Amino acid sequence: MQHTYSHNKAYYFIENIAVVPLHTTFAMLNILQFILFAAYVVLLATVVWKVKWFALNFVSKKILLLAFLLKVSAGMALTLLYTYYYTNKQDADIYKYFEDGITLQGIFFHSPKLFFKLLFEINIETPEVLAAIKNFNHWDPKVRSMVYNDSRFIIKLNACIAFFSGKSIFIHSLFGSFIGFAGIVAIIKSVEKILPTFNFTALLLLFFPSVVFWTSALLKETVLTLAFGFFIWNATQIATTFNRKHLVFAAILFLLLALLKVYVLLCLIPPAAAFLFTRKQTSLWRITVTYIAVISLLVALAFAVDALLLHNNVALGIAQKQHDMQRLAIYMQSGSFIYVPSVDGNNTFSFLVSGIYGIFNVLLQPFIWSSTSPLLLVSAIENILLLVLIIASLAFIPQLSAHEWRLSLACIAFALLLFAIIGITTPVVGSIVRYRVPGLLLLLIPLSTGLTQITAAISTRVGSTEL
């Protein structure tokens, strides 16, 4: 059978017959897809309810099931939002990776060999594969990266799910919701094991708005949450009760994280090193100083290695990424474009200035008065909640043990390093609120002590009022 492919189209030709992927004919669930969707909801809800692994110490099964159904609703809401409100599907991640995934899955029924070549990227320089790639709109991103193209991973995942989804984007979003939910539960279970007194962590991670919303549907952040959560969970198991099975899974998840977002993985290294350096310290103040010293030294060492051995390739790459993202935001006429100080690949000090500025952007943007859409307004309100939790948590620090403070600082340091990278390279608030989610997942762990402080104050006030 001879295959010929049209260029820059969402369809391809098999023996001169145009084959259009079925997803182009459905805007909403048809009756069969609706039945399938409902059956999957029941199946996944049963897994959450029945499977012992999902049981948590500080959240009942009913609350956990409610959190899952809320996550499913958030996934549907996100899909509807990008179907009927933000209607440019070429720029919406939820659609562009889905549509390319359906195109990839369609190739299987006409050439399984070509499908698996694309899936595993084997012999991708052959004319047949290069011709097939031209059918995808997002196989190669508009902004090039120095590392693996994680867009392809999401496209391939969509292609695999399409075999049993009826090619409905709503069912893809449902599976995305479950994937994100499982990753969050894995983080909560890790906290329960190593920080058992942080009993409000589960509620924050399960119900914090941006975590619920942006780790639903089949987005990069969703898959990253799964890999990140289970990596932390397996690492926790290894640290407490060593098991080879957990070591193997941790190694696999390490590689998956490197494929998805290598900078997220790199942001874990300095806090992990500081955590090990402070294992025998008991003074909260000395632990804090050691953390600052170790992380500063490692970051400086990274810049030195880049300058001496790599000739500033990494720094120049980040500077180019910043420049490309700014140009793309201007070209797309982004309504939430913000100022970010420019970085110079040959000037380390420029990274310090831009990084600090970026951290404040990621933590505080958008402001209430600059919110230009309902989504940004919700994010602005969420930022106020975040600031309240930060302030309340500061009052709780003296009550923490050395072990709790070391782990809290590790979470905070990871979030700040990640926020610095995001802040340097992302000049659009609408993207920032998504990209910061992995940092929030760990930042909310120490901030759960702030929620403890707030609820204690409310209980005291209510008690005194009743008296």
DRENDO-1510 file (C-alpha; in Angstrom, 1 decimal, always signed):
<recs>
REC; n; res; u; v; w
REC; 1; MET; +0.0; +0.0; +0.0 .
REC; 2; GLN; +1.4; +3.4; -1.0 .
REC; 3; HIS; +1.1; +6.3; +1.4 .
REC; 4; THR; +1.2; +9.9; +0.3 .
REC; 5; TYR; +0.8; +12.8; +2.8 .
REC; 6; SER; -0.6; +16.3; +2.3 .
REC; 7; HIS; +1.5; +19.1; +3.8 .
REC; 8; ASN; +0.3; +21.1; +6.8 .
REC; 9; LYS; -3.1; +19.4; +7.0 .
REC; 10; ALA; -5.0; +17.7; +9.7 .
REC; 11; TYR; -5.6; +14.8; +7.4 .
REC; 12; TYR; -3.5; +12.5; +5.2 .
REC; 13; PHE; -3.9; +10.5; +2.1 .
REC; 14; ILE; -4.0; +6.7; +1.7 .
REC; 15; GLU; -3.9; +5.7; -2.0 .
REC; 16; ASN; -5.3; +9.1; -2.9 .
REC; 17; ILE; -8.2; +8.9; -0.5 .
REC; 18; ALA; -8.4; +11.6; +2.1 .
REC; 19; VAL; -8.9; +10.2; +5.6 .
REC; 20; VAL; -10.1; +12.8; +8.1 .
REC; 21; PRO; -9.7; +12.0; +11.8 .
REC; 22; LEU; -13.1; +11.5; +13.5 .
REC; 23; HIS; -12.5; +14.2; +16.1 .
REC; 24; THR; -13.0; +16.9; +13.5 .
REC; 25; THR; -16.7; +15.9; +13.2 .
REC; 26; PHE; -17.5; +16.1; +16.9 .
REC; 27; ALA; -17.7; +19.3; +19.0 .
REC; 28; MET; -19.5; +17.7; +21.9 .
REC; 29; LEU; -20.1; +14.2; +23.2 .
REC; 30; ASN; -22.5; +12.1; +21.1 .
REC; 31; ILE; -24.7; +9.6; +22.8 .
REC; 32; LEU; -22.2; +6.7; +22.6 .
REC; 33; GLN; -19.4; +8.8; +23.8 .
REC; 34; PHE; -21.5; +10.1; +26.6 .
REC; 35; ILE; -22.3; +6.5; +27.8 .
REC; 36; LEU; -18.6; +5.7; +27.5 .
REC; 37; PHE; -17.7; +8.8; +29.5 .
REC; 38; ALA; -20.2; +8.0; +32.2 .
REC; 39; ALA; -18.9; +4.4; +32.4 .
REC; 40; TYR; -15.3; +5.6; +32.8 .
REC; 41; VAL; -16.4; +8.1; +35.5 .
REC; 42; VAL; -18.0; +5.3; +37.5 .
REC; 43; LEU; -15.0; +3.0; +36.9 .
REC; 44; LEU; -12.4; +5.6; +38.0 .
REC; 45; ALA; -14.5; +6.7; +41.0 .
REC; 46; THR; -14.8; +3.0; +42.1 .
REC; 47; VAL; -11.0; +2.8; +41.9 .
REC; 48; VAL; -10.6; +5.8; +44.1 .
REC; 49; TRP; -13.2; +4.4; +46.6 .
REC; 50; LYS; -12.1; +0.8; +46.6 .
REC; 51; VAL; -8.3; +0.7; +46.1 .
REC; 52; LYS; -6.5; +0.7; +49.4 .
REC; 53; TRP; -3.6; +2.8; +48.1 .
REC; 54; PHE; -5.9; +5.9; +47.7 .
REC; 55; ALA; -6.8; +5.8; +51.5 .
REC; 56; LEU; -5.4; +8.9; +53.3 .
REC; 57; ASN; -5.0; +9.5; +57.1 .
REC; 58; PHE; -6.6; +12.9; +57.4 .
REC; 59; VAL; -9.2; +12.8; +54.7 .
REC; 60; SER; -12.2; +10.5; +54.7 .
REC; 61; LYS; -13.0; +8.4; +51.6 .
REC; 62; LYS; -16.1; +10.6; +51.1 .
REC; 63; ILE; -14.1; +13.8; +51.0 .
REC; 64; LEU; -11.5; +12.1; +48.7 .
REC; 65; LEU; -14.2; +11.0; +46.3 .
REC; 66; LEU; -15.7; +14.5; +46.4 .
REC; 67; ALA; -12.2; +15.8; +45.5 .
REC; 68; PHE; -12.0; +13.4; +42.6 .
REC; 69; LEU; -15.4; +14.4; +41.2 .
REC; 70; LEU; -14.4; +18.0; +41.7 .
REC; 71; LYS; -11.3; +17.3; +39.6 .
REC; 72; VAL; -13.4; +15.6; +36.9 .
REC; 73; SER; -15.7; +18.7; +36.8 .
REC; 74; ALA; -12.6; +21.0; +36.6 .
REC; 75; GLY; -11.4; +18.9; +33.6 .
REC; 76; MET; -14.7; +19.3; +31.9 .
REC; 77; ALA; -14.8; +23.0; +32.7 .
REC; 78; LEU; -11.3; +23.5; +31.3 .
REC; 79; THR; -12.3; +21.6; +28.1 .
REC; 80; LEU; -15.5; +23.6; +27.7 .
REC; 81; LEU; -13.6; +26.9; +28.4 .
REC; 82; TYR; -11.2; +26.2; +25.6 .
REC; 83; THR; -14.0; +25.0; +23.3 .
REC; 84; TYR; -16.4; +27.9; +23.6 .
REC; 85; TYR; -14.6; +30.8; +25.3 .
REC; 86; TYR; -11.1; +30.6; +24.0 .
REC; 87; THR; -12.0; +29.4; +20.6 .
REC; 88; ASN; -8.6; +29.5; +18.9 .
REC; 89; LYS; -7.8; +25.8; +19.1 .
REC; 90; GLN; -4.5; +26.1; +17.3 .
REC; 91; ASP; -3.1; +27.9; +20.3 .
REC; 92; ALA; -4.8; +25.9; +23.1 .
REC; 93; ASP; -2.6; +23.1; +24.4 .
REC; 94; ILE; -5.6; +21.0; +25.4 .
REC; 95; TYR; -6.7; +20.9; +21.7 .
REC; 96; LYS; -3.5; +21.0; +19.7 .
REC; 97; TYR; -2.0; +18.0; +21.4 .
REC; 98; PHE; -5.3; +16.1; +21.3 .
REC; 99; GLU; -5.7; +16.8; +17.6 .
REC; 100; ASP; -2.2; +15.7; +16.7 .
REC; 101; GLY; -2.6; +12.7; +18.9 .
REC; 102; ILE; -5.7; +11.7; +16.9 .
REC; 103; THR; -3.8; +12.2; +13.7 .
REC; 104; LEU; -1.0; +9.9; +15.0 .
REC; 105; GLN; -3.5; +7.3; +16.1 .
REC; 106; GLY; -5.2; +7.3; +12.7 .
REC; 107; ILE; -1.9; +6.4; +11.0 .
REC; 108; PHE; -1.9; +3.1; +12.9 .
REC; 109; PHE; -4.9; +1.8; +11.0 .
REC; 110; HIS; -3.2; +2.4; +7.7 .
REC; 111; SER; +0.4; +1.7; +8.6 .
REC; 112; PRO; +1.2; +0.2; +12.0 .
REC; 113; LYS; +4.9; +0.1; +11.2 .
REC; 114; LEU; +4.9; +3.9; +10.5 .
REC; 115; PHE; +2.8; +4.5; +13.7 .
REC; 116; PHE; +5.3; +2.7; +15.9 .
REC; 117; LYS; +8.2; +4.5; +14.2 .
REC; 118; LEU; +6.6; +7.8; +15.1 .
REC; 119; LEU; +5.6; +6.6; +18.6 .
REC; 120; PHE; +9.2; +5.5; +19.5 .
REC; 121; GLU; +10.9; +7.9; +17.1 .
REC; 122; ILE; +12.8; +5.1; +15.3 .
REC; 123; ASN; +14.5; +5.9; +12.0 .
REC; 124; ILE; +12.8; +9.4; +12.0 .
REC; 125; GLU; +15.1; +10.6; +9.2 .
REC; 126; THR; +13.6; +8.3; +6.6 .
REC; 127; PRO; +11.5; +10.0; +3.8 .
REC; 128; GLU; +8.3; +8.2; +4.9 .
REC; 129; VAL; +8.6; +9.4; +8.5 .
REC; 130; LEU; +9.5; +12.9; +7.5 .
REC; 131; ALA; +6.6; +13.1; +5.1 .
REC; 132; ALA; +4.2; +11.8; +7.9 .
REC; 133; ILE; +5.5; +14.5; +10.4 .
REC; 134; LYS; +4.2; +17.2; +8.0 .
REC; 135; ASN; +0.7; +16.1; +8.9 .
REC; 136; PHE; +1.2; +17.3; +12.5 .
REC; 137; ASN; +0.8; +21.0; +13.5 .
REC; 138; HIS; +2.7; +20.8; +16.8 .
REC; 139; TRP; +5.2; +18.0; +16.5 .
REC; 140; ASP; +7.9; +20.6; +16.6 .
REC; 141; PRO; +7.2; +23.6; +18.8 .
REC; 142; LYS; +7.3; +27.3; +17.6 .
REC; 143; VAL; +10.0; +27.9; +20.3 .
REC; 144; ARG; +12.9; +25.5; +20.2 .
REC; 145; SER; +14.2; +23.9; +23.4 .
REC; 146; MET; +17.7; +22.7; +24.2 .
REC; 147; VAL; +16.2; +19.4; +25.5 .
REC; 148; TYR; +13.7; +16.8; +24.5 .
REC; 149; ASN; +10.5; +18.1; +23.0 .
REC; 150; ASP; +7.9; +17.3; +25.7 .
REC; 151; SER; +5.0; +18.2; +23.3 .
REC; 152; ARG; +5.6; +15.0; +21.5 .
REC; 153; PHE; +5.2; +13.0; +24.7 .
REC; 154; ILE; +1.7; +14.5; +25.2 .
REC; 155; ILE; +0.8; +13.9; +21.6 .
REC; 156; LYS; +1.8; +10.2; +21.8 .
REC; 157; LEU; -0.1; +9.8; +25.1 .
REC; 158; ASN; -3.2; +11.2; +23.4 .
REC; 159; ALA; -2.7; +8.8; +20.5 .
REC; 160; CYS; -2.5; +5.8; +22.9 .
REC; 161; ILE; -5.6; +6.9; +24.9 .
REC; 162; ALA; -7.5; +7.5; +21.6 .
REC; 163; PHE; -7.7; +3.7; +21.1 .
REC; 164; PHE; -10.3; +3.4; +23.9 .
REC; 165; SER; -11.7; +7.0; +24.2 .
REC; 166; GLY; -14.0; +7.1; +21.2 .
REC; 167; LYS; -11.8; +10.0; +20.1 .
REC; 168; SER; -13.7; +12.3; +22.5 .
REC; 169; ILE; -11.6; +15.1; +24.0 .
REC; 170; PHE; -13.9; +15.0; +27.1 .
REC; 171; ILE; -12.8; +11.4; +27.8 .
REC; 172; HIS; -9.2; +12.4; +27.3 .
REC; 173; SER; -9.8; +15.2; +29.8 .
REC; 174; LEU; -11.3; +12.6; +32.2 .
REC; 175; PHE; -8.2; +10.4; +32.1 .
REC; 176; GLY; -6.1; +13.5; +32.5 .
REC; 177; SER; -8.1; +14.4; +35.7 .
REC; 178; PHE; -7.4; +10.9; +37.1 .
REC; 179; ILE; -3.7; +11.1; +36.2 .
REC; 180; GLY; -3.4; +14.5; +38.0 .
REC; 181; PHE; -5.4; +13.3; +41.0 .
REC; 182; ALA; -3.3; +10.2; +41.4 .
REC; 183; GLY; -0.1; +12.3; +41.4 .
REC; 184; ILE; -1.5; +14.6; +44.0 .
REC; 185; VAL; -2.5; +11.7; +46.2 .
REC; 186; ALA; +1.0; +10.3; +45.9 .
REC; 187; ILE; +2.5; +13.6; +47.2 .
REC; 188; ILE; +0.0; +13.6; +50.1 .
REC; 189; LYS; +0.9; +10.1; +51.0 .
REC; 190; SER; +4.6; +11.1; +51.1 .
REC; 191; VAL; +3.8; +14.0; +53.4 .
REC; 192; GLU; +1.8; +11.7; +55.7 .
REC; 193; LYS; +4.8; +9.4; +56.0 .
REC; 194; ILE; +7.5; +12.0; +56.6 .
REC; 195; LEU; +5.6; +15.0; +58.0 .
REC; 196; PRO; +2.7; +13.4; +59.9 .
REC; 197; THR; +1.9; +16.5; +61.9 .
REC; 198; PHE; +1.1; +18.5; +58.7 .
REC; 199; ASN; -2.4; +17.3; +58.7 .
REC; 200; PHE; -3.9; +20.1; +56.5 .
REC; 201; THR; -1.7; +19.3; +53.5 .
REC; 202; ALA; -4.2; +17.0; +52.0 .
REC; 203; LEU; -7.0; +19.6; +52.0 .
REC; 204; LEU; -4.8; +22.2; +50.5 .
REC; 205; LEU; -3.5; +20.0; +47.7 .
REC; 206; LEU; -6.9; +18.5; +46.9 .
REC; 207; PHE; -8.8; +21.8; +46.9 .
REC; 208; PHE; -6.4; +24.6; +46.1 .
REC; 209; PRO; -8.0; +26.2; +42.9 .
REC; 210; SER; -5.1; +26.3; +40.4 .
REC; 211; VAL; -3.8; +22.9; +41.5 .
REC; 212; VAL; -7.3; +21.4; +40.9 .
REC; 213; PHE; -7.8; +23.3; +37.6 .
REC; 214; TRP; -4.5; +23.0; +35.9 .
REC; 215; THR; -3.7; +19.4; +36.8 .
REC; 216; SER; -7.0; +18.3; +35.2 .
REC; 217; ALA; -7.4; +17.5; +31.5 .
REC; 218; LEU; -4.5; +16.1; +29.5 .
REC; 219; LEU; -1.9; +18.8; +29.8 .
REC; 220; LYS; +1.8; +18.7; +30.3 .
REC; 221; GLU; +1.3; +19.8; +33.9 .
REC; 222; THR; -1.0; +16.9; +34.5 .
REC; 223; VAL; +1.4; +14.2; +33.4 .
REC; 224; LEU; +4.2; +16.1; +35.2 .
REC; 225; THR; +2.2; +16.0; +38.4 .
REC; 226; LEU; +1.8; +12.2; +38.0 .
REC; 227; ALA; +5.5; +11.6; +37.4 .
REC; 228; PHE; +6.6; +14.1; +40.1 .
REC; 229; GLY; +4.2; +12.8; +42.7 .
REC; 230; PHE; +5.1; +9.2; +42.2 .
REC; 231; PHE; +8.8; +10.0; +42.1 .
REC; 232; ILE; +8.5; +11.7; +45.5 .
REC; 233; TRP; +6.4; +8.8; +46.8 .
REC; 234; ASN; +8.9; +6.2; +45.7 .
REC; 235; ALA; +11.9; +8.3; +47.0 .
REC; 236; THR; +10.1; +8.5; +50.4 .
REC; 237; GLN; +9.6; +4.7; +50.4 .
REC; 238; ILE; +13.3; +4.2; +49.7 .
REC; 239; ALA; +14.3; +6.6; +52.5 .
REC; 240; THR; +12.1; +5.0; +55.1 .
REC; 241; THR; +11.9; +1.3; +54.1 .
REC; 242; PHE; +14.3; +0.5; +51.3 .
REC; 243; ASN; +12.9; -1.7; +48.6 .
REC; 244; ARG; +14.4; -2.6; +45.2 .
REC; 245; LYS; +11.0; -2.2; +43.5 .
REC; 246; HIS; +10.7; +1.4; +44.7 .
REC; 247; LEU; +14.3; +2.0; +43.5 .
REC; 248; VAL; +13.4; +0.8; +40.0 .
REC; 249; PHE; +10.2; +2.8; +39.8 .
REC; 250; ALA; +12.1; +5.9; +41.1 .
REC; 251; ALA; +14.7; +5.5; +38.3 .
REC; 252; ILE; +12.0; +5.2; +35.7 .
REC; 253; LEU; +10.2; +8.2; +37.0 .
REC; 254; PHE; +13.5; +10.1; +37.1 .
REC; 255; LEU; +14.0; +9.5; +33.4 .
REC; 256; LEU; +10.3; +10.5; +32.7 .
REC; 257; LEU; +10.8; +13.8; +34.6 .
REC; 258; ALA; +14.0; +14.4; +32.6 .
REC; 259; LEU; +12.0; +13.9; +29.4 .
REC; 260; LEU; +9.0; +16.0; +30.5 .
REC; 261; LYS; +10.6; +19.0; +32.2 .
REC; 262; VAL; +14.3; +18.6; +33.0 .
REC; 263; TYR; +14.5; +21.9; +34.7 .
REC; 264; VAL; +11.9; +20.7; +37.3 .
REC; 265; LEU; +14.2; +17.8; +38.1 .
REC; 266; LEU; +17.3; +20.1; +38.3 .
REC; 267; CYS; +15.5; +22.4; +40.8 .
REC; 268; LEU; +15.2; +19.4; +43.1 .
REC; 269; ILE; +19.0; +18.9; +43.3 .
REC; 270; PRO; +20.1; +21.9; +45.4 .
REC; 271; PRO; +17.3; +21.5; +48.1 .
REC; 272; ALA; +18.1; +17.8; +48.3 .
REC; 273; ALA; +21.8; +18.5; +48.8 .
REC; 274; ALA; +21.0; +21.1; +51.5 .
REC; 275; PHE; +18.7; +18.7; +53.2 .
REC; 276; LEU; +21.5; +16.1; +53.4 .
REC; 277; PHE; +24.0; +18.7; +54.7 .
REC; 278; THR; +21.7; +19.7; +57.6 .
REC; 279; ARG; +20.8; +16.2; +58.7 .
REC; 280; LYS; +22.6; +16.6; +62.1 .
REC; 281; GLN; +21.7; +20.2; +62.8 .
REC; 282; THR; +19.0; +21.0; +65.4 .
REC; 283; SER; +19.0; +24.8; +65.4 .
REC; 284; LEU; +16.4; +26.3; +63.0 .
REC; 285; TRP; +18.5; +29.3; +62.4 .
REC; 286; ARG; +21.7; +27.3; +61.5 .
REC; 287; ILE; +19.6; +25.0; +59.3 .
REC; 288; THR; +18.3; +28.1; +57.4 .
REC; 289; VAL; +21.8; +29.6; +57.0 .
REC; 290; THR; +23.2; +26.3; +55.8 .
REC; 291; TYR; +20.4; +26.0; +53.2 .
REC; 292; ILE; +21.1; +29.4; +51.9 .
REC; 293; ALA; +24.8; +28.7; +51.7 .
REC; 294; VAL; +24.6; +25.3; +50.1 .
REC; 295; ILE; +22.0; +26.4; +47.5 .
REC; 296; SER; +23.8; +29.6; +46.6 .
REC; 297; LEU; +27.1; +27.6; +46.2 .
REC; 298; LEU; +25.5; +25.0; +44.0 .
REC; 299; VAL; +23.8; +27.6; +41.8 .
REC; 300; ALA; +27.1; +29.6; +41.5 .
REC; 301; LEU; +28.9; +26.3; +40.7 .
REC; 302; ALA; +26.4; +25.5; +38.0 .
REC; 303; PHE; +27.1; +28.9; +36.3 .
REC; 304; ALA; +30.8; +28.4; +36.7 .
REC; 305; VAL; +30.7; +24.9; +35.1 .
REC; 306; ASP; +28.5; +26.3; +32.3 .
REC; 307; ALA; +31.0; +29.2; +31.7 .
REC; 308; LEU; +34.2; +27.1; +31.9 .
REC; 309; LEU; +33.2; +23.8; +30.3 .
REC; 310; LEU; +30.1; +24.6; +28.2 .
REC; 311; HIS; +31.1; +28.1; +27.1 .
REC; 312; ASN; +27.9; +29.6; +28.5 .
REC; 313; ASN; +25.7; +27.4; +26.3 .
REC; 314; VAL; +23.1; +26.9; +29.0 .
REC; 315; ALA; +23.0; +30.6; +30.0 .
REC; 316; LEU; +22.8; +31.7; +26.4 .
REC; 317; GLY; +20.1; +29.1; +25.8 .
REC; 318; ILE; +18.0; +30.5; +28.6 .
REC; 319; ALA; +18.6; +34.0; +27.3 .
REC; 320; GLN; +17.5; +32.9; +23.9 .
REC; 321; LYS; +14.4; +31.2; +25.4 .
REC; 322; GLN; +13.5; +34.4; +27.1 .
REC; 323; HIS; +13.9; +36.4; +23.9 .
REC; 324; ASP; +11.8; +33.8; +21.9 .
REC; 325; MET; +9.0; +33.7; +24.4 .
REC; 326; GLN; +8.8; +37.5; +24.5 .
REC; 327; ARG; +8.7; +37.7; +20.7 .
REC; 328; LEU; +6.0; +34.9; +20.6 .
REC; 329; ALA; +3.9; +36.7; +23.2 .
REC; 330; ILE; +4.1; +39.9; +21.2 .
REC; 331; TYR; +3.3; +38.1; +18.0 .
REC; 332; MET; +0.3; +36.3; +19.6 .
REC; 333; GLN; -0.8; +39.7; +21.1 .
REC; 334; SER; -1.1; +38.2; +24.6 .
REC; 335; GLY; -3.4; +40.2; +26.8 .
REC; 336; SER; -1.5; +39.4; +30.0 .
REC; 337; PHE; +2.1; +40.3; +28.8 .
REC; 338; ILE; +4.3; +41.5; +31.7 .
REC; 339; TYR; +7.7; +43.0; +32.0 .
REC; 340; VAL; +10.6; +40.7; +32.8 .
REC; 341; PRO; +14.2; +42.1; +33.1 .
REC; 342; SER; +16.4; +40.8; +30.2 .
REC; 343; VAL; +19.1; +38.3; +30.9 .
REC; 344; ASP; +22.5; +38.2; +29.2 .
REC; 345; GLY; +24.1; +34.8; +28.7 .
REC; 346; ASN; +27.5; +36.3; +29.5 .
REC; 347; ASN; +26.4; +38.2; +32.6 .
REC; 348; THR; +25.6; +36.1; +35.7 .
REC; 349; PHE; +24.4; +39.1; +37.7 .
REC; 350; SER; +21.6; +39.7; +35.1 .
REC; 351; PHE; +20.2; +36.2; +36.0 .
REC; 352; LEU; +20.1; +37.1; +39.7 .
REC; 353; VAL; +18.2; +40.3; +39.1 .
REC; 354; SER; +15.8; +38.7; +36.6 .
REC; 355; GLY; +15.4; +35.7; +38.8 .
REC; 356; ILE; +14.4; +37.7; +41.9 .
REC; 357; TYR; +12.0; +39.8; +39.8 .
REC; 358; GLY; +10.6; +36.6; +38.3 .
REC; 359; ILE; +9.9; +35.0; +41.7 .
REC; 360; PHE; +7.8; +38.0; +42.7 .
REC; 361; ASN; +6.0; +37.9; +39.3 .
REC; 362; VAL; +5.2; +34.2; +39.7 .
REC; 363; LEU; +4.1; +34.6; +43.4 .
REC; 364; LEU; +2.1; +37.8; +43.0 .
REC; 365; GLN; +0.9; +38.1; +39.4 .
REC; 366; PRO; -1.8; +38.7; +38.4 .
REC; 367; PHE; -3.0; +41.5; +40.6 .
REC; 368; ILE; -6.7; +42.2; +41.1 .
REC; 369; TRP; -6.5; +45.5; +39.3 .
REC; 370; SER; -4.7; +44.0; +36.3 .
REC; 371; SER; -6.9; +40.9; +35.8 .
REC; 372; THR; -8.4; +41.1; +32.3 .
REC; 373; SER; -10.3; +37.8; +32.3 .
REC; 374; PRO; -12.3; +35.6; +34.7 .
REC; 375; LEU; -9.4; +33.1; +34.9 .
REC; 376; LEU; -6.9; +35.8; +35.8 .
REC; 377; LEU; -9.3; +37.3; +38.4 .
REC; 378; VAL; -9.6; +33.9; +40.1 .
REC; 379; SER; -5.8; +33.6; +40.1 .
REC; 380; ALA; -5.5; +37.1; +41.6 .
REC; 381; ILE; -7.8; +36.1; +44.4 .
REC; 382; GLU; -5.9; +32.9; +44.9 .
REC; 383; ASN; -2.7; +34.9; +45.2 .
REC; 384; ILE; -4.2; +36.8; +48.1 .
REC; 385; LEU; -5.0; +33.5; +49.8 .
REC; 386; LEU; -1.4; +32.4; +49.1 .
REC; 387; LEU; +0.0; +35.5; +50.8 .
REC; 388; VAL; -2.3; +35.0; +53.8 .
REC; 389; LEU; -1.0; +31.4; +54.2 .
REC; 390; ILE; +2.6; +32.6; +53.9 .
REC; 391; ILE; +2.1; +35.3; +56.6 .
REC; 392; ALA; +0.3; +32.8; +58.9 .
REC; 393; SER; +3.0; +30.1; +58.3 .
REC; 394; LEU; +5.8; +32.5; +59.4 .
REC; 395; ALA; +4.2; +32.7; +62.8 .
REC; 396; PHE; +4.2; +28.9; +63.0 .
REC; 397; ILE; +8.0; +28.4; +62.3 .
REC; 398; PRO; +9.1; +28.5; +66.0 .
REC; 399; GLN; +6.9; +25.5; +66.7 .
REC; 400; LEU; +8.5; +23.3; +64.0 .
REC; 401; SER; +11.0; +20.6; +64.8 .
REC; 402; ALA; +14.4; +20.5; +63.1 .
REC; 403; HIS; +13.1; +17.7; +60.9 .
REC; 404; GLU; +10.0; +19.5; +59.9 .
REC; 405; TRP; +11.9; +22.8; +59.2 .
REC; 406; ARG; +14.5; +21.0; +57.0 .
REC; 407; LEU; +11.8; +19.4; +54.9 .
REC; 408; SER; +9.8; +22.7; +54.8 .
REC; 409; LEU; +12.9; +24.6; +53.6 .
REC; 410; ALA; +13.5; +21.9; +50.9 .
REC; 411; CYS; +9.9; +22.5; +49.6 .
REC; 412; ILE; +10.3; +26.3; +49.7 .
REC; 413; ALA; +13.7; +26.2; +48.0 .
REC; 414; PHE; +12.5; +24.0; +45.2 .
REC; 415; ALA; +9.5; +26.3; +44.6 .
REC; 416; LEU; +11.6; +29.4; +44.6 .
REC; 417; LEU; +14.1; +28.0; +42.2 .
REC; 418; LEU; +11.4; +26.8; +39.9 .
REC; 419; PHE; +9.6; +30.2; +40.1 .
REC; 420; ALA; +12.8; +32.0; +39.2 .
REC; 421; ILE; +13.2; +29.9; +36.0 .
REC; 422; ILE; +9.6; +30.4; +35.1 .
REC; 423; GLY; +9.8; +34.1; +35.9 .
REC; 424; ILE; +12.8; +34.6; +33.7 .
REC; 425; THR; +11.5; +32.8; +30.7 .
REC; 426; THR; +7.7; +33.4; +30.8 .
REC; 427; PRO; +6.5; +37.0; +30.2 .
REC; 428; VAL; +2.7; +36.0; +30.1 .
REC; 429; VAL; +0.7; +35.8; +33.3 .
REC; 430; GLY; -1.8; +33.4; +31.7 .
REC; 431; SER; +1.0; +30.9; +31.2 .
REC; 432; ILE; +2.7; +31.6; +34.6 .
REC; 433; VAL; -0.4; +30.5; +36.5 .
REC; 434; ARG; -0.1; +27.1; +34.8 .
REC; 435; TYR; +3.6; +26.6; +34.8 .
REC; 436; ARG; +4.0; +27.4; +38.5 .
REC; 437; VAL; +1.8; +24.4; +39.6 .
REC; 438; PRO; +4.7; +22.0; +40.2 .
REC; 439; GLY; +6.2; +24.6; +42.6 .
REC; 440; LEU; +2.8; +25.1; +44.3 .
REC; 441; LEU; +2.5; +21.4; +44.9 .
REC; 442; LEU; +5.5; +21.5; +47.2 .
REC; 443; LEU; +5.1; +25.1; +48.5 .
REC; 444; LEU; +1.7; +24.3; +49.8 .
REC; 445; ILE; +3.1; +21.6; +52.1 .
REC; 446; PRO; +4.9; +24.0; +54.5 .
REC; 447; LEU; +2.1; +26.5; +54.0 .
REC; 448; SER; -0.4; +24.0; +55.4 .
REC; 449; THR; +1.0; +25.0; +58.8 .
REC; 450; GLY; -0.4; +28.5; +58.1 .
REC; 451; LEU; -3.8; +26.9; +57.6 .
REC; 452; THR; -3.3; +25.2; +61.0 .
REC; 453; GLN; -2.5; +28.6; +62.5 .
REC; 454; ILE; -5.6; +30.2; +61.0 .
REC; 455; THR; -8.0; +27.4; +62.0 .
REC; 456; ALA; -6.6; +27.5; +65.6 .
REC; 457; ALA; -7.1; +31.2; +65.8 .
REC; 458; ILE; -10.7; +30.9; +64.5 .
REC; 459; SER; -11.5; +28.1; +67.0 .
REC; 460; THR; -10.1; +30.2; +69.8 .
REC; 461; ARG; -12.1; +33.2; +68.8 .
REC; 462; VAL; -15.3; +31.1; +68.4 .
REC; 463; GLY; -14.7; +29.5; +71.8 .
REC; 464; SER; -14.2; +32.8; +73.6 .
REC; 465; THR; -17.3; +34.2; +71.9 .
REC; 466; GLU; -19.4; +31.2; +73.2 .
REC; 467; LEU; -18.1; +31.7; +76.7 .
</recs>
